Amino acid sequence: MSESKTKDRTKQLVFAYQLDAPPEKVWRALSIPAFRERWLPAEVEALSSVPGEEVRYRLRDEEPPFLESVVTFQLAPNEGGTELRIIHSLTDARLSQPPVPANSNQPLMLRAA
């Protein structure tokens, strides 16, 4: 596995749930804004959607540091219900560059008198 793929995976959280509800009901909860606002209180922007299978949203935290992320909801029918996979990827550009140390990270040099 390449180093870039490994770094991308470290910024993702993946959750899988087995729900008793049929896929159509879960899809409505994910795709209809009035239903979604009840359980997802955040600034949401739809990025892409495959009806009944997958929807991707861009989220922005309402509190500092106001990080941005992409959340993908994937649905698949299972025995009598729905498998829901949630993939949360941190995409904020501020996190792509390592922080610059305040001490410039240089070895200490003393002056000779």
N, C-alpha and C positions, 0 to 999 in steps of 0.2 A: 504494500500500500504506500502511496506517495506521501511525502510530508505534508503537502497542501491538503490532501483529503483528510489526514489525521487532524490537522489544525481546524478544518471546517467542522469535523465531528465533535471537537471539544467545545464548540460554541452552540451545540444543539442539545435539547432535552427531548427525549422521545418517550411518550406514554401510550400504553395500549389498554383499552377498557372493553369489557364484555357487557353490553347493555341488554336489558330485557325488552326494550322498545324496538319496533320495526324500523328499518332504515328510512322509510318515508317520514316518520315522526322525528327522528333524529335530524334528518336533513332540514326539516322546517325550523327546528330549534337553532340550527346553525346559520341558515340563510335568510330568515325573515328578521329584519332589524328590531321590530318590537319585541320579539321573543329573545333575541340575542342580547339585548341590552339588560335583561333581567339577570343574566349570569355572567356577562362579560362587560363590566363597566369600564371601558377604556375608549380612547379615540381609535376608531376602526376604519380602515380603508380597504375595500376589496381589491385584490390584485388579479386573481384568476378564479375560475370556477368551472368544474365539470359536473353538471347537475346530477345529484344523487350519489356522487362518488367522492369529490374532493373540492374544497374551497380554501383559498389562501387569503389571509388578511395581513395588512401591515398595521402594527400596533405601536403606540407611543405612550410611554409612562406619563401619568398626570403629575407626578412629583419628581423633584430633582433626583437624579441627573438627567431626566427626560430621555432615556434610552429608547431607540427604535429597534423593533424586531419584526420577524415574519412568523406567523403561526399558520401551519397547514393542518387542516382537519381532513382525515381520510376515513371513508365509510366502506364497510364490506359486510354483506349479510352473513350471519352464522346460524347455528342451530337455534331457531326461535327468537332471534334478536339481531343485534348489530355489533360488529367490532368497530370501535372508534379508536383511531390512532391520532394522537396530537403530537406534532413535531414543532417545537419552538426553537427558532434560530435567531440568535442575536446578530443583528446586521448593522448596528450603529457604526458609522465610519470612524468615530472617535476611538473605537476599540481596536481598529486594525493596525495602528501604529503603537509600538511600545512607548511608555512614558519616558521622558527625558529626565535623568536624575538631576536633582538640584545641585549636587556637588560636582557635576560634569564627569564623574566616574573616572577621574584621572588619579594616578598615584601622587602622593604628597611629595612635594619637592621643597627642600629648605634652601635658603640663600646663604651663600658663604660670605662672610664679612671680610 
